[in-house]
C-alpha cells in the first residue's frame, strides 16, 4: 500500500493526539474519517474542519473501507477494540497506534489480527498536558521525535509507510527500535519524568506557594497536570523498567544529599557540569 491522497484514513479515538493527527493529515490533503465516543468531539472536529466525517458507531462499513487505521486509544482499550472489530478490517489494510508502551501490546495485537492485516506500532513523542480534541495542536509534532517499533512479523513496506506517516505529520526525527528497547527507554525519558513531576507536586502542600513560584518550578512540573487514568495504566504495563529507573534516580538523589550534608561543593558542581553538558544534547533540532 502506498500512502497517497486517495488513501482512506480512519482515526479511532479523537482525543488530543488523535485530533492532532487528524488536523495534520487533513492539512496535508488527506481525507480523514474518525470513530470516537463523544458526539461533541465530532461536532467540534467537523466545525474546525479537522475531519471529513465522524461517527460514534464502530460500524463494519466505516472500518472495512479504511486503508490505514490509526488507533489513538488507551492500551487496554486498544487491544479490546482490535479484538472486537478485527473481522471488519479489510485484508491489506495497515493498522498503527500511538500508545506509550509497546512490549505488552504489540505481540498481543499482532496475534489477534492474524494474517492479512498488518499492525506496525509507533509512538509520537509529543503531546499536551490537557486531554480532548479541543486541545489538539499538530504543531507539537514539529521538531519532535517519532518512534517506530516493528517486530519480525512486520514487512519492510509497512515500516517504510509508518515512517512516511511520521514525516507527513511533521516529526523532525524518526527512529526504529524494538518494542522492548522502546519500553526500557521510555521508562526513563517519559515515565520517570512524570513520576518526578507528580512527586514534586505532592511533597509540599504549603498553601499559597503559587504566589511565589518562578518559571523553573512551572517548567519542571508542567507534566504534573496529568491524565491519571492513562498514565497509571502505562506505569503498570511497564512496571519493571520504571522501577529500575526510579531506583536509579533515588540513588542519585541520595548521592547529592550526602554531598550537601558533607558540604562537598566541588562534588555538586561536577554533577551540575555533567548535567549541563548532557542536557544540551536533548534540545529539539532547529526548524
WOQUITA-V456120 format. One line per field, one symbol per residue. ss: DSSP state (H for helix, E for strand, - for the rest). psi: psi as a letter, one per 30 degrees, with the letter a starting at -180 (. if undefined). A space follows every 10 residues. Layout:
# WOQUITA-V456120
ss=???
psi=???
This chain:
# WOQUITA-V456120
ss=--------EE EE---HHHHH HHHHHHH--- -EEEE---HH HHHHHHH--- --EEE----H HHHH---EEE E---HHHHHH HHHHHHHH-- ---EEEE--- -----HHHHH HHH----EE- EEEEE----- --HHH--HHH H---EEEEE- -----HHHHH HHHHHHHHH- --EEEE--HH HHHHHHHHHH HHHHHHHHHH HHH-----HH H---HHHHHH -HHH---HHH HHHHHHH-HH HHHHHHHHHH HHHHHHHHHH HH--HHHHHH HHHHHHHHHH HH-----
psi=kkjaffkjkk kjjiaeeeee eeeeeeefgl jkllklekee eeeeeeeghe lfkllfkile eeeffkekkj jilleeeeee eeeegeffkk kflkklaglf leefeeeeee eeealekkkj kljjilalfl lkffgkjfff fkfllkkkil affkleeeee eeeeeeeefg kekkljllee eeeeefeefe eeeeeeeeee fffjgkkgff fflafeeeef gegfikjeee eeeeeefhee eeeeeeeeee eeeeeeeeee efgieeeeee eeeeeeeeef fgkkkk.
